[in-house]
Every structure is written in structure tokens, then in C-alpha cells.
Amino acid sequence: MKPLSLTEKILQEHLVDGGTLPAAGEVIKIKIDEAFTQDATGTMCMLQLEAMGVDRVKPLSVNFVDHSMLQVGFRNPDDHEYLRTVAEKLGIIYSPPGTGICHFLNMENFVKPGMTGLGADSHTVNAGGCGAIFMGAGGYDIALAMATGNYSMPMPKVVKVNLTGALGNGAMAMDVILKMLEINGVKGGKGIIFEYAGPGVASLSLTERATITNMGAEMGATTSIFPSDERTKEFLESRQRGGDYQALSADDGAEYDRIIDIDLSALEPMIALYPSPGNVEKVADHVGTKIHQVSVGSCTNSSYENIASFAEILKGKRVKVDTLLYPGSRAVAMQLAEAGYMTTLLASGVRVQENGCGACIGQGGSPVSNGLSLRTFNRNFPKRSGTESAQVHLVSPSIAAASALTGEITLPSSEPVKFKDVPQMIDTDSFIMPLPPEEAAKVEVIRGPNIMALPDFDPLPEKLTGEVLLKLGDNISTDDIQPAGIFLPLRSNVKEYAMQATFNQVDPSFSRRACEHRDAGGHGIIVGRENYGQGSSREHAALCPRWLGVRAVVVAQFARIHVANLVNFGIVPLTFADEADYDKIAQGDTVSIDVSNLEGDLFLEVNGEKIALNPAFEPGDVATLKAGGALPLFKTNYKG
């Protein structure tokens, strides 16, 4: 029998129809053990699940509230009440505001080695640190997984990352993933699962592994995974979940698409410079640069180990710049308090914030105008911090601590930080567990006035004719398309979110122009270059442009999750057969695309010339596009 990688073992075991795995790129359908949402994606996901007519979810399912927790006005609390009651109705676990960040809570309480999972957030890949295959997806795909227990995806390539040595020289787990970004860039992981192995793996704790898999999303990877070993067992036992452990690793002789070698002992502190996680350099080359803010936490670096290390460096000293902390969960915050680190942090001048995403997604914690913020987060896209003129660099907790004390980028001691070892705290009582089916059927779902019904969309016409509403460059993120931050309270109201936020950071006139073009009968077209749709899994970055009349996006190359979201809302994703043809199209051009046969040759006609296009969608997506989106197609075919 052919030796298998760990990835192949788990995927093969979860194939819906059994058999063996196909070649990379061919579509597979797998069983999903868990599906979850967070509040920024969850309201739309739940509205879709209700629209499907589903009475009760099939796999383990969770609604986490962690993104938009600033309850200023009625919108956020109303959304949370909707999520709580719809969870009771459909058999979903509900995690209230303040319980913690979805990815960290998921790993603490639900992830088991060998599981498959899907989350409506790109950093769902965090769970790979526990020997599981978890992937980010758009809200509709989560709703479908909750309804059916299945998920279809192209078979990924598997790349082995061979780790040797052990971290030293002041380096932390954050520096491992920054090294990976230096090697692969922000699009080098597309269609790949990175499988970490080698003798260096045993030197990394489970939360260190999760830091590494978490930021695999910034490479565009399908996911990343570590083996399940004694360190995994140690973590699960500390969470009173020892029975969930099983040892899992690749077979000897397993074959990989390629191998990346990293010597942990040779790593030194790294920094990702504004405006991309892929702009990686050595911290040593930037020592002395003045900073204005430090922010520690996010799903990447909010474990007890990370924050305790941060606190140890600060102990007995005062920070010189505005310094914010976001613990990963209530359990982490309680563990920090038990160890005395909360007192240390407060005495050092740190502003301890609620257990959630916070500043990472622009919900508070914005830096000053023209300021420089050092953050232990995973993204530093332009304007994501909420301050248009500010810059954000990404670093490890130890660099953040040393720099907070000096007010400039500073290297910490190269000696390992020793922190207090206190027992983990258990906070499972915070979860609201599903009701039995007979009680759930009696629950009344509460909808506030901002929660609007899903819009109905028309089927795809035979021909798309309209204007190029925007011509964009490389690495357009979902933050550029549909910014979060102050706009998150609008996520349950598609019309308002679309009109106020869509592409407003790129062109404030976009929504108005798109509406006028739509209402005049035109089909909106977006043109771009490489890595279009990178970043968050937020499906609103497809849903809102679709509401505004966008029917096709033509680029050089897409990010993985965004393609699926475009298809799910009936927007045709296409790529240039020849990337040089990008230069033949201008914003404002009138163009047409014959889409009567999506399985045939496709062309964009502009200025009397026919430009050859390739489909970025799979053959199995044609019916969805023709129907005008996934939801109308599902409602036509779903039998319960």
C-alpha cells in the first residue's frame, strides 16, 4: 500500500464516497466533523441556513461571538441575540461575547486530532496545530456544511515543511511563520496544505504550532497541519480532554509535492512590514525605529504562553507607548490572573481589553494619525487598523514587549523567557449548549430591525454587457472590497453595507456609480491582477458587489476562498488567458462577455477586440452560476 502523508490519511478517511484520493486539482467531497461561524460572518450564514429550510444542523456546529462586540447602539446586541436564538433553534452551540476568540476557543474545547472542520473565517486553519484539517470558507459554504455535513474542494497539493533544531536567539513561533512567508510570499500557498514534520516539531508546544498554522492563511494556503504527538496529548490532558487524543503522523516514505527545510535554531526575530504580511525582513535591520503603539493578542498570539512571556519582559517596568492586550479566551485571562500576570500587566501600564479580536479587525485600538503600530497579529493591510494614515508591522510577543518599554523597535534578550507554569483554567460553562430537538422546535428566533432578509438574485443572462466599474492592481484584499471595522454593525443589512462600504477605501464613488449602472440595466465588471480577494473569508465581499450589480470579475489570479464566494452569489470569476491583456482594458470601457456556454470558450469583447478568458470556477460550479447563486440552486434541489 502506498505510504500516505498525514493530510492524505485524514482526507481519505473522510471521503464521502470512499475510494482513493485523486490527483491534485480534482474535486473531492469530504465529510465535515465540525462547522462554525463568528458573528461578523455568522448572521448572514444563519440567514442562509434558515432560507434553506434546515430544521437542525448535522455536524458539531458553533456560533462564536468575538469580532463585533462593541455594543454601541442596537445593531451588535441585536445580532448577538439573533445568533443566540437561532443557535437554540437549529442545534448549534453558542459562545457569547467575552468568551474568547473563535479559533482559540475552538482549539481549547472542540478540536480533536484527525478531525475535519470548516469555519467562516480564514484563520480557521489555526486548528491544524492540533493535528486536524480545518479550513476557512465563506458563510454559504458553512451553512451548506451545517445542513449536509459535507464539503467539496479541489484536492490540494501537500508540501512538507521539515523542521530541525529548536527555537533560540530570541525567536518565537511567530518567526517560524514569518520565515515561511518570506519563502512563499502571500500567494505561494494557493492549492497547498503545508504539513509540518521533522525532529524540530517535538520542541514546539501545541499553542506554538497553532501560531504557525494560523498565519498559513496569509500565504493563501488551503490549510496547514502538524502531527498529533506527545505535545498534543499534553495539551489535551491539560484541558481535561485526554480522551480526545490519538497519535497521528505521516507514513514513512510518504511523497510530497516539494519539501521546505527550516532550521529553528538558525531563526532570528523577524518583522512583516506594512502593508503586507509578505514584506518580511529581520528585526535587527529596523532597531531604533520610533513606534506609537503596541498591540498583543489576536487569534495568532493570544495564548497563555504568549502573554505570560510578554508579561515577564514587562515585569517591574512601565511601557512608553499605548499598549493594548487581547487575551485569546476567558480561560486564558483567568490563567493569567491566577499566575499574577494580570497585576503585572496592569502595573506596567498595559490596557487589558476584552477577550476577542478587537484591534485586529479595526474594532477599537486604532493608532494615531501617521503612527506606527507594532502588533502580534496576522494582517497589516492598508487602513485595516481604522486609521487611514497609520502603518502596522507584525512581530512576535517578545519583540512587542521589548519595544513597548523603549518606544522604538527593540530586540529582546536572546535568552529564553521563563514564565510561571500554572494549571490551565476551564471555562466550558460559558457556552450555551444546544437544546433537545423537541424543545428547540419551540424557540422563537429574535430578529432586530437591522437584520434584513436575504436579497433575491436573478439567474445569469446569456450575455453580460456593461461597464468596467473598477480596474485594480495586485493583492486586492477583502478589506479593500468590503472593509470591516466601523462597518461591521451593518453586516446584517446588505443594502446599507453595500451602499456605505463596498470599495469605499478604493473609490468612494463606487457604490453610487454601480447602483446607477445596475438600475440602467448594465452588468458591472471588475478587472484586476494577481491575488484578488486575499485575506478574510467574508462573503460580503461577493454578496455586496452582487447586490450592486457586479456580474463578473476578470483578473490574473484569485485567492481560493474568494472564488467560492463569488460563485455562491452568482458572480462569474474569470482569469486572463494572457496576463498581458490586462493592459488592453481601461476603467469605464464598455465590455461584453458571452456566458451562454460556461463550459466552452470564453471571451471578453472590448474596443472591437476579443480577449480570451479562462474559467476560475470548477465545472461543477456551472449550475450554481446559471441559477444566479448557490442558495436558489440549493432550494431547488434540497430534499432534506
BAVEX-384031 format. One record per residue (C-alpha): x, y, z; residue in one letter. Coordinates in steps of 0.02 Angstrom, whole numbers, plus 50000, padded with zeros to 5 digits. Layout:
! BAVEX-384031
X/Y/Z/A
...
***
This chain:
! BAVEX-384031
50000/50000/50000/M
50064/50173/49955/K
50134/50271/50105/P
50023/50421/50143/L
50054/50593/50212/S
49955/50643/50366/L
49848/50755/50255/T
49808/50611/50137/E
49764/50496/50282/K
49636/50615/50354/I
49560/50665/50187/L
49546/50486/50127/Q
49461/50433/50289/E
49334/50574/50262/H
49292/50545/50078/L
49103/50540/50062/V
49106/50407/49927/D
49258/50312/49991/G
49393/50254/49872/G
49563/50333/49847/T
49614/50513/49830/L
49627/50588/49655/P
49767/50694/49583/A
49789/50870/49647/A
49661/50990/49574/G
49521/50864/49553/E
49368/50897/49659/V
49337/50788/49812/I
49189/50784/49930/K
49231/50757/50113/I
49132/50733/50273/K
49146/50880/50393/I
49157/50844/50580/D
49133/51024/50636/E
49071/51187/50559/A
49073/51357/50644/F
49045/51541/50618/T
49092/51701/50705/Q
48975/51849/50724/D
49042/51952/50578/A
49003/51808/50460/T
48876/51714/50565/G
48719/51819/50543/T
48720/51800/50354/M
48766/51617/50369/C
48619/51586/50486/M
48500/51682/50372/L
48555/51569/50231/Q
48533/51413/50338/L
48358/51468/50382/E
48320/51507/50199/A
48372/51330/50155/M
48233/51264/50265/G
48350/51163/50376/V
48275/51114/50544/D
48433/51053/50630/R
48618/51050/50587/V
48707/50885/50558/K
48889/50904/50616/P
48952/50984/50778/L
48917/51169/50749/S
48961/51326/50847/V
48917/51512/50836/N
49059/51613/50913/F
49039/51799/50953/V
49212/51877/50951/D
49226/52008/50813/H
49099/52148/50833/S
49073/52159/51021/M
49068/52348/51044/L
48885/52365/51089/Q
48862/52546/51037/V
48681/52559/50984/G
48563/52416/50949/F
48642/52332/50797/R
48775/52223/50877/N
48674/52165/51028/P
48526/52128/50914/D
48639/52023/50802/D
48704/51929/50954/H
48526/51895/51013/E
48482/51831/50840/Y
48634/51716/50840/L
48591/51651/51014/R
48410/51611/50973/T
48441/51538/50801/V
48577/51428/50878/A
48450/51363/51004/E
48327/51331/50861/K
48449/51237/50749/L
48552/51139/50874/G
48709/51247/50873/I
48823/51286/51020/I
48827/51473/51059/Y
48982/51561/51126/S
48930/51732/51198/P
49031/51894/51188/P
49183/51892/51302/G
49207/51703/51300/T
49351/51722/51179/G
49415/51716/51001/I
49336/51580/50894/C
49497/51496/50839/H
49572/51491/51012/F
49411/51432/51094/L
49390/51301/50959/N
49561/51229/50993/M
49536/51236/51182/E
49369/51148/51181/N
49319/51061/51021/F
49460/51013/50902/V
49520/50832/50905/K
49666/50758/50808/P
49607/50684/50644/G
49451/50794/50629/M
49397/50892/50478/T
49321/51063/50503/G
49258/51215/50411/L
49244/51391/50481/G
49175/51554/50412/A
49341/51639/50445/D
49505/51618/50351/S
49604/51585/50511/H
49505/51426/50546/T
49669/51345/50492/V
49729/51381/50670/N
49663/51207/50719/A
49798/51124/50614/G
49912/51141/50764/G
49810/51000/50844/C
49833/50875/50702/G
49667/50916/50615/A
49619/50979/50443/I
49518/51138/50466/F
49488/51263/50326/M
49413/51434/50304/G
49264/51460/50189/A
49126/51583/50150/G
48966/51587/50251/G
48860/51496/50122/Y
48983/51350/50117/D
48974/51342/50307/I
48784/51342/50300/A
48790/51202/50172/L
48912/51102/50280/A
48799/51126/50431/M
48649/51068/50328/A
48730/50917/50244/T
48889/50877/50340/G
48988/50882/50176/N
49107/50999/50084/Y
49176/50994/49907/S
49351/51059/49868/M
49493/51034/49745/P
49617/50904/49805/M
49765/51006/49868/P
49949/50976/49842/K
50042/50930/50001/V
50206/51017/50041/V
50314/50953/50183/K
50397/51079/50298/V
50542/50988/50380/N
50585/51069/50547/L
50750/51037/50634/T
50831/51111/50789/G
50740/51215/50920/A
50697/51399/50938/L
50827/51513/51016/G
50909/51682/50984/N
50753/51772/51046/G
50646/51693/50910/A
50469/51633/50941/M
50340/51533/50843/A
50286/51693/50755/M
50458/51698/50675/D
50433/51525/50600/V
50279/51577/50503/I
50358/51743/50455/L
50503/51641/50383/K
50376/51538/50287/M
50300/51698/50218/L
50473/51757/50169/E
50496/51594/50072/I
50323/51578/49994/N
50250/51754/49987/G
50066/51795/50007/V
50007/51687/49862/K
50132/51544/49862/G
50019/51430/49963/G
49870/51426/49845/K
49807/51249/49821/G
49928/51183/49953/I
49917/51105/50125/I
50080/51132/50220/F
50120/50980/50326/E
50248/51012/50464/Y
50360/50868/50513/A
50538/50828/50566/G
50632/50820/50731/P
50602/51004/50769/G
50415/50977/50788/V
50434/50899/50961/A
50513/51060/51027/S
50354/51160/50991/L
50205/51166/51108/S
50031/51150/51036/L
49995/51336/51050/T
50160/51374/50962/E
50106/51257/50822/R
49938/51346/50812/A
50026/51514/50790/T
50115/51441/50640/I
49963/51360/50559/T
49857/51514/50594/N
49958/51628/50482/M
49968/51498/50345/G
49811/51588/50286/A
49921/51736/50238/E
50011/51626/50111/M
49844/51582/50031/G
49861/51402/50090/A
49712/51285/50097/T
49771/51245/50273/T
49922/51184/50373/S
49941/51037/50491/I
50058/50968/50624/F
50064/50786/50680/P
49974/50734/50839/S
50104/50678/50965/D
50150/50687/51149/E
50142/50877/51147/R
49964/50864/51080/T
49921/50739/51216/K
49996/50855/51347/E
49885/50999/51289/F
49725/50896/51280/L
49755/50823/51453/E
49782/50998/51522/S
49609/51041/51453/R
49533/50885/51535/Q
49513/50812/51361/R
49640/50672/51365/G
49512/50551/51290/G
49512/50652/51129/D
49695/50611/51095/Y
49758/50496/50960/Q
49933/50489/50887/A
49937/50537/50703/L
50081/50563/50583/S
50133/50531/50403/A
50190/50360/50347/D
50375/50333/50320/D
50410/50359/50137/G
50261/50472/50106/A
50281/50577/49949/E
50260/50765/49941/Y
50247/50894/49803/D
50404/50975/49875/R
50498/50995/50039/I
50545/51155/50131/I
50683/51141/50262/D
50688/51260/50410/I
50817/51252/50550/D
50730/51325/50702/L
50897/51352/50787/S
50953/51470/50649/A
50798/51582/50654/L
50809/51757/50722/E
50669/51882/50758/P
50577/51936/50600/M
50456/52078/50558/I
50321/52093/50424/A
50322/52273/50366/L
50170/52374/50316/Y
50069/52349/50206/P
50081/52159/50184/S
50117/52005/50290/P
50233/51954/50148/G
50354/52101/50171/N
50466/52004/50291/V
50635/52066/50350/E
50747/52046/50503/K
50701/52146/50657/V
50886/52185/50679/A
50879/52292/50522/D
50744/52403/50596/H
50804/52427/50776/V
50780/52607/50833/G
50628/52647/50726/T
50506/52752/50828/K
50337/52673/50866/I
50174/52743/50936/H
50077/52589/50988/Q
50095/52405/51032/V
49951/52281/51023/S
49964/52100/51080/V
49843/51957/51053/G
49728/51910/50907/S
49699/51729/50860/C
49883/51715/50814/T
49970/51757/50977/N
49845/51760/51121/S
49887/51601/51217/S
49939/51598/51399/Y
50118/51558/51345/E
50125/51709/51228/N
50051/51832/51352/I
50147/51765/51502/A
50309/51786/51403/S
50255/51963/51360/F
50215/51999/51543/A
50382/51930/51606/E
50478/52051/51495/I
50373/52196/51561/L
50382/52145/51745/K
50432/52290/51857/G
50440/52415/51712/K
50320/52537/51627/R
50277/52542/51444/V
50319/52702/51350/K
50185/52691/51216/V
50000/52649/51210/D
49997/52460/51238/T
49842/52351/51218/L
49814/52168/51259/L
49679/52049/51195/Y
49681/51879/51283/P
49626/51732/51174/G
49491/51671/51292/S
49415/51698/51463/R
49508/51541/51516/A
49674/51621/51465/V
49628/51781/51558/A
49587/51681/51715/M
49750/51584/51700/Q
49846/51748/51685/L
49756/51812/51841/A
49795/51651/51934/E
49979/51672/51894/A
49980/51854/51947/G
50015/51916/51772/Y
49859/52024/51762/M
49929/52128/51904/T
50098/52134/51816/T
50019/52192/51654/L
49911/52324/51735/L
50055/52388/51841/A
50158/52404/51681/S
50028/52518/51604/G
49951/52391/51484/V
49769/52419/51434/R
49688/52248/51454/V
49544/52231/51330/Q
49400/52108/51310/E
49438/51931/51254/N
49410/51950/51068/G
49476/52009/50900/C
49469/52194/50939/G
49603/52298/50855/A
49647/52159/50734/C
49488/52194/50635/I
49477/52379/50672/G
49357/52364/50820/Q
49442/52490/50933/G
49627/52510/50965/G
49662/52618/50813/S
49833/52703/50813/P
49861/52891/50798/V
49866/52977/50630/S
50030/52941/50540/N
50075/52824/50683/G
50167/52659/50681/L
50091/52513/50775/S
50183/52351/50815/L
50060/52207/50826/R
50070/52020/50857/T
49925/51997/50734/F
49916/51912/50565/N
49870/52054/50447/R
49932/52230/50415/N
49833/52279/50260/F
49811/52465/50224/P
49677/52551/50329/K
49631/52389/50420/R
49682/52468/50586/S
49547/52600/50566/G
49672/52742/50543/T
49699/52779/50359/E
49871/52859/50378/S
49942/52736/50506/A
50059/52591/50473/Q
50061/52420/50556/V
50208/52300/50569/H
50189/52120/50630/L
50306/52047/50761/V
50316/51916/50899/S
50259/51949/51079/P
50439/51964/51139/S
50480/52099/51011/I
50317/52186/51056/A
50363/52186/51241/A
50541/52247/51219/A
50482/52384/51101/S
50339/52440/51214/A
50467/52476/51350/L
50578/52585/51240/T
50456/52666/51119/G
50557/52604/50971/E
50586/52438/50883/I
50697/52341/51003/T
50771/52167/51011/L
50740/52073/51173/P
50867/51967/51263/S
50914/51811/51166/S
50889/51708/51324/E
50726/51606/51329/P
50588/51689/51430/V
50538/51585/51581/K
50359/51608/51640/F
50255/51535/51781/K
50182/51364/51747/D
50006/51365/51820/V
49863/51246/51777/P
49751/51290/51631/Q
49578/51354/51676/M
49418/51276/51610/I
49277/51389/51554/D
49154/51272/51468/T
49009/51343/51570/D
49015/51499/51462/S
48945/51403/51314/F
48757/51391/51287/I
48731/51212/51232/M
48600/51154/51106/P
48425/51112/51164/L
48346/50941/51131/P
48253/50941/50964/P
48079/50945/51043/E
48124/51099/51147/E
48220/51181/51005/A
48066/51174/50894/A
47976/51291/51015/K
48111/51427/51013/V
48064/51594/50938/E
48207/51668/50837/V
48227/51853/50879/I
48268/51972/50736/R
48311/52153/50770/G
48263/52292/50647/P
48436/52291/50564/N
48426/52108/50514/I
48361/52110/50337/M
48302/51965/50231/A
48421/51894/50102/L
48402/51978/49933/P
48339/51877/49784/D
48455/51872/49635/F
48414/51840/49453/D
48486/51693/49354/P
48637/51726/49243/L
48587/51802/49074/P
48653/51736/48909/E
48768/51885/48889/K
48845/52009/49010/L
48856/52185/48939/T
48911/52332/49042/G
49048/52442/49107/E
49216/52408/49189/V
49171/52489/49354/L
49346/52471/49428/L
49517/52424/49363/K
49627/52367/49507/L
49804/52305/49536/G
49882/52159/49631/D
49837/52091/49803/N
49665/52169/49821/I
49603/52105/49989/S
49427/52078/50053/T
49465/52226/50168/D
49483/52332/50010/D
49321/52263/49938/I
49213/52259/50094/Q
49301/52342/50243/P
49260/52287/50420/A
49299/52399/50569/G
49164/52530/50594/I
49056/52449/50458/F
49037/52280/50544/L
48871/52326/50629/P
48797/52337/50453/L
48838/52157/50407/R
48656/52101/50433/S
48590/52235/50314/N
48656/52201/50139/V
48589/52361/50062/K
48667/52476/50193/E
48831/52380/50198/Y
48843/52386/50008/A
48799/52570/49992/M
48911/52631/50133/Q
49063/52520/50121/A
49092/52424/49958/T
49260/52480/49884/F
49241/52645/49978/N
49426/52642/50026/Q
49473/52620/49843/V
49344/52735/49762/D
49212/52821/49870/P
49102/52843/49716/S
49094/52657/49677/F
48929/52611/49761/S
48837/52758/49684/R
48908/52726/49510/R
48873/52538/49522/A
48693/52569/49575/C
48661/52690/49433/E
48737/52568/49309/H
48634/52422/49379/R
48472/52521/49376/D
48505/52569/49195/A
48513/52384/49151/G
48702/52365/49141/G
48807/52224/49212/H
48954/52281/49318/G
49127/52209/49282/I
49280/52218/49395/I
49457/52197/49323/V
49613/52161/49424/G
49780/52074/49429/R
49853/51940/49544/E
49791/51875/49712/N
49622/51960/49701/Y
49516/51928/49857/G
49658/51886/49976/Q
49631/51893/50164/G
49468/51869/50257/S
49337/51740/50207/S
49198/51869/50223/R
49067/51826/50092/E
49000/52004/50097/H
49147/52045/49982/A
49049/51948/49850/A
48871/51974/49913/L
48877/52164/49920/C
48956/52188/49748/P
48823/52067/49681/R
48686/52174/49758/W
48766/52324/49671/L
48752/52236/49503/G
48926/52162/49480/V
48909/52003/49375/R
49090/51959/49329/A
49265/51983/49397/V
49411/51963/49274/V
49586/51954/49349/V
49754/51871/49326/A
49733/51759/49480/Q
49613/51738/49626/F
49633/51692/49809/A
49550/51524/49847/R
49406/51566/49964/I
49351/51719/49866/H
49321/51618/49707/V
49197/51507/49801/A
49110/51660/49873/N
49092/51739/49701/L
49016/51580/49631/V
48898/51565/49780/N
48824/51735/49738/F
48816/51714/49551/G
48966/51822/49503/I
49068/51738/49365/V
49255/51728/49413/P
49368/51730/49259/L
49555/51746/49226/T
49652/51814/49079/F
49720/51679/48963/A
49861/51802/48929/D
49900/51917/49077/E
49964/52050/48956/A
49784/52077/48901/D
49754/52166/49067/Y
49833/52320/48987/D
49703/52321/48846/K
49560/52363/48963/I
49527/52530/49047/A
49408/52580/49185/Q
49248/52646/49105/G
49263/52536/48949/D
49104/52456/48886/T
49132/52268/48877/V
49032/52110/48846/S
49055/51926/48890/I
48953/51786/48812/D
48913/51670/48958/V
48783/51563/48870/S
48905/51415/48873/N
49016/51423/49027/L
49096/51258/48979/E
49151/51323/48809/G
49273/51457/48752/D
49253/51621/48843/L
49299/51795/48780/F
49286/51974/48838/L
49247/52094/48696/E
49316/52270/48715/V
49354/52405/48585/N
49323/52285/48442/G
49444/52153/48509/E
49408/51981/48585/K
49513/51940/48738/I
49524/51756/48783/A
49474/51709/48961/L
49487/51554/49069/N
49361/51499/49200/P
49420/51516/49380/A
49272/51409/49433/F
49257/51220/49430/E
49145/51127/49304/P
49031/51082/49449/G
49000/51268/49480/D
48914/51299/49313/V
48741/51254/49377/A
48764/51371/49526/T
48816/51517/49415/L
48673/51486/49295/K
48547/51485/49438/A
48611/51653/49498/G
48693/51583/49654/G
48706/51436/49772/A
48553/51472/49878/L
48424/51469/49737/P
48504/51311/49669/L
48501/51229/49842/F
48319/51272/49872/K
48276/51194/49704/T
48366/51030/49738/N
48372/51005/49928/Y
48266/50858/49987/K
48310/50867/50173/G
***
